[in-house]
Amino acid sequence: MNQAGRDAEDRALALLEAAGLKLVARNWHCRGGEIDLIMRDGAYWVFIEVRHRGGSRFGSAADSITASKQRKLLLAAEVYLAGKGIDAPCRFDAVVSVGDARPQWLKNVFTQ
């Protein structure tokens, strides 16, 4: 990950923590993929994809969360939950940003 990606992830984490979410894991990897941030929001386990674009020339940051990426996130979340023995509600959120603009938190960007 480059510095812009790390900075975007730091800004996303600060935004989510300010909203009351609690960090559980950052950059969690498994064979099927990676989850940028895993957080708790009350009873919910929240799996968060952070996307940053330097500009909008190639589309929005949200548009880059393709169906293929969603499948990888879902698989990674299933591996995480099963490995920890967790049976709880979860959701998939995204934090997207372009350039120096304030990041946007998109809740429930896709469902299982």
ChimeraX attribute file (.defattr): number of C-alpha atoms within 10 A of each C-alpha:
attribute: neighborCount
match mode: 1-to-1
recipient: residues
	/A:1	5
	/A:2	6
	/A:3	8
	/A:4	13
	/A:5	15
	/A:6	13
	/A:7	12
	/A:8	23
	/A:9	24
	/A:10	12
	/A:11	17
	/A:12	25
	/A:13	22
	/A:14	13
	/A:15	17
	/A:16	17
	/A:17	15
	/A:18	10
	/A:19	10
	/A:20	13
	/A:21	19
	/A:22	17
	/A:23	15
	/A:24	12
	/A:25	13
	/A:26	15
	/A:27	13
	/A:28	15
	/A:29	13
	/A:30	13
	/A:31	9
	/A:32	14
	/A:33	18
	/A:34	18
	/A:35	21
	/A:36	20
	/A:37	21
	/A:38	22
	/A:39	22
	/A:40	17
	/A:41	16
	/A:42	10
	/A:43	9
	/A:44	13
	/A:45	22
	/A:46	25
	/A:47	22
	/A:48	26
	/A:49	25
	/A:50	26
	/A:51	22
	/A:52	22
	/A:53	20
	/A:54	14
	/A:55	13
	/A:56	11
	/A:57	7
	/A:58	10
	/A:59	11
	/A:60	16
	/A:61	19
	/A:62	20
	/A:63	10
	/A:64	14
	/A:65	18
	/A:66	10
	/A:67	10
	/A:68	9
	/A:69	14
	/A:70	17
	/A:71	14
	/A:72	17
	/A:73	22
	/A:74	21
	/A:75	18
	/A:76	21
	/A:77	25
	/A:78	15
	/A:79	17
	/A:80	17
	/A:81	15
	/A:82	11
	/A:83	9
	/A:84	9
	/A:85	9
	/A:86	11
	/A:87	9
	/A:88	9
	/A:89	9
	/A:90	19
	/A:91	18
	/A:92	21
	/A:93	20
	/A:94	25
	/A:95	24
	/A:96	25
	/A:97	25
	/A:98	19
	/A:99	13
	/A:100	11
	/A:101	9
	/A:102	13
	/A:103	20
	/A:104	15
	/A:105	17
	/A:106	15
	/A:107	13
	/A:108	14
	/A:109	16
	/A:110	14
	/A:111	10
	/A:112	10
